[in-house]
Amino acid sequence: MAQNEGDKNWVSKKIVLRMALVLIVLLVLTAVLRRLPVLGIVLAAASAAMMIMFAYFSYARYKFSPAGGDVQGRISELILEKIDPAAAGRLLDIGCGSGVLSAAAAVRCPALTVDGIDYWGGAWGYSMDQCKARADAAGVGGRITWTQASAAALPFEDGTFDIIISNMVFHEVADAKDKRDVIREALRVLKPGGTFLLQDLFKVEKLYGPAKDLLPFIQSLGAVSAAMDDTSKSPFIPVLLRNSMFFGKIGLIRGKK
């Protein structure tokens, strides 16, 4: 599922530019104050550290982009490829962002109607208009409904959806202190017998508790089956990005209610 060149990169240009600015300032200070032994050494060390960070985040931004292998798009595709093309009914994409996964699901599954929800705050620069434009361009705008809402308080009745998907969103839900509550809310609106495909930083204990307890927790919410794929080991993810800063702790939880 290729990203468009205009899609927002998960490592924003703003982050990289800020690092570049800090690096320039540190290099200038190092040059000006190099005669001061202790301070000069500290500034030189700080400059070297910032140079490494700048290079690393620039590398990550490149690898996320279509030109660098589209790791960002291929992460989303791990969910898409598990949706049966013959699936029918109603699908919910929680935290739809720019609408890329919602539109792709609608294209893949002609018998599905799709709902995309997102808070669309200012942090990521996504918008409902962007989603509508993407869906219209893909020819599926008539089958997708967009709603502004929090993933912690979905504006739907219990058991509304046949399929629920979400990609790298739950850890970002600010109004849920315990991220397991976002899983609980997702399963609340899933029909009995429905399918869930949720990908996030599920191996981060401070977000979701001990990994060994997460699947039993999901089963306690009414899931009749639940399994987690270790998508951090997907072969297209570069080794340098398989760490806790990026994809070292991701997993895809799939199952039925």
N, C-alpha and C positions, 0 to 999 in steps of 0.2 A: 504494500500500500504506500506508494510513493508520496512524499510530501511535495507541496508546491514550493517553488523558490521563495514565494512571499510569506510562507507560513512562519509563525513565531518559533524561533529556536529555543529549546529549553535552557540553553546557556545564552542569555540575551546579549546583544551587542553592547548594551549599557554596562553590563558587568565587565566585559572585556575592556571597554574604553576606560572605565574607572580604574581598573588594575593598571592599564597603561599609564594613566595620569599619575597614579601613586608611584609607579616605577620611575617615571621621569623625575618627579620631585626628589625621590630618594637618591637617584644618580647625581642630580645637581648638588644636593646637600653633601653627598659623599665627596664630590670633586672639590667643593668649596672648603669643606672642613677636614680634608684628609690629613692636614698637619697636626690635628689634635688626636693623639694616639688612641685613647680609649673610645672617644666618640666616633672617630674615623672607622675603627674596627666594627663598632656596633652598626653604623650606617652601611658599611660595606656588606656585612652579613645580612642586614635587612633587605638591601638591594638584591642580593643573590637569591634570597628566599622569594621575594616578590617576582623576580625574573622567572623563577621556576613555576610559580603559580600562574603567572601570565601565560607562559608557554603551554602549561597543562590545560588551562581553561580554553585557550585558543584552539588547541588540538581537539578538545571535547566538542567545542562548537562546530568545528569543521566536520568531525565524524558524524555529528547529528544531522548535518545538512545533506540534501540530495547529492551534492558534489562529492561529499566525503564518505558515501556509503549508506546514507539515510538510516542510521541506527535508530533515530527517533521514530521514523515511520515504521520500521521493521519491528520495533517493540510493540506498537499498536497492532501490527499484523498478527502477532501471537494470539491475540484475542479473536480477531476477525476470522482466522483460518479454522477456528473451532466452532463457528456458527454454521449449522447445516444450511446450505443454500435453499433447501426446500422448506425451511422453517416458515411458519405462518403465525398470525396473531399480532401481538403488540410487544415491541422491544423498548426498553428504557436504557439510555446511555447517560450515566451519572457523571457529571463533570465533563460535558461534551466539548468545552473549550472553543476551538475554531470550527467544530462540526465535522472534522475529518473522519472520525470513526463512525459517527451517526450516518453520514452520507454513504460511506463505504458499505456499511451494513445494509442500507436500503438498496443499494445497487446489487449487492451479492444475493439478497433475498427478496425477490419481487413480490412475494406474498405477505411480507411484513409491513406493518405501519410502525413508525419510529417516533419516540419522544426523546428529545435532548434537553437536559436541564443543566444549568450552570449558574453560578453566582455572578459571573462576568464582572468581577471587580477590576480595579485598575492595575493590579500587580502584573498580570500576564498580557494585557493588551488585547484580549479576545473580546468579541461582541456578538450579539444576536444577529446583527446585520451581516457580519462576516459568515456566520453559519447559514443564513438564508441564501446568500450569494453562492456559497459553495454547493448547497443542495440544488439550487436552480441550475447551476452550471452542469451538475451531474445528471439532471433530468429527473430528480426524485423529490423536488421541493413540495409536490402535492401530497407526499406520503410522510412528511416529517413535521412534527409540531415542536416548537421551541418554547421553553418556559424558564423564566428567571426564578431560581429558588436555591436554597441551601441543601446540600446532600444530607445534612443532619435533620432536616425537617421537610421531607418530600411532600408536595401538595397533592397526594393521590390516596385513594382508599386502599385498605388492605386487599391484597390479592388482585391487583390491577393488571400486572404484566406477565407475559409468557416467558420472556427472556430479559435478564438484566445484565448489563455490561458496565465496566468502568476501568479506566486505564490511568494509573499513576496519579490518582486524585485524592484518595481518602486521607492520606497523611497531610494534605494541604487544607483540610476542612477546619477552619479556625474556631468555629463555634461548637466543636466537639472535642472536649478535653481528652476523653477516652475514645480513641479511634475505632474501637470495637463497636461503639454505639452507631457509627456510620454503617458498619456491616449489618447491624441489627435493623436499622431503618431500611436498608436495601432489601433485606429478606422479607420485611413486613409487607412490602408492596408487590412481592412476587407471588404468583398463583401457586397453589399446591400442584406439584408435577412440573413446575417451571424450572428453567435452567439459569444458573448464574455463572458468570465469567468475570472475575475481579482480579485485577493485577495492581499490585502496590508494593510498598516496602514492608512486606508482611513478616520479614525476619528481623525487624528492628524491635527489640524487646520493650524499649521505653514507649513505643507507640501501641503495640498489640499484645504485650505480655510475652511469656515464654512460648516459643514456636510450637512446642509439643502440646500446648493447651489450646491452640487456636482452632484446629479442626474440631475437637470435641465441643468447643464453645459454639461453633457454627452449627453443629448437629443439635445442640441444645436449643437453637432458635427454630428448629423444625426441619432442617435439611435432612433428607433421607440418605444422601451421599455427599461427600466432600473430600476433595483431594487437592494437594498443592504441587504444581510443577515448579521445579527450580529453574525459572527462566533466566536467572543470572548467568547460567552456563550456556546460554544460546551461542552457537558458534560465530554469529555475526557481531557479537559484542566484543570489542577489542579487550585484550587482557588489561590494558591500562585503565579501562573504565569499569572493571569488575572489582570495585572497592565500595566501602560504605558511603563515600561521597556521591557516587552515581548508582551503579546497578548491582553492586555486590550483595545487596539484601532484598532484591525483588523476588517475587513469586507470583504465580497465577493460580488462584483458588477457583476451582470449578466443581460444579455439582448440581444436584436437583433438590428441590424442596418437596 
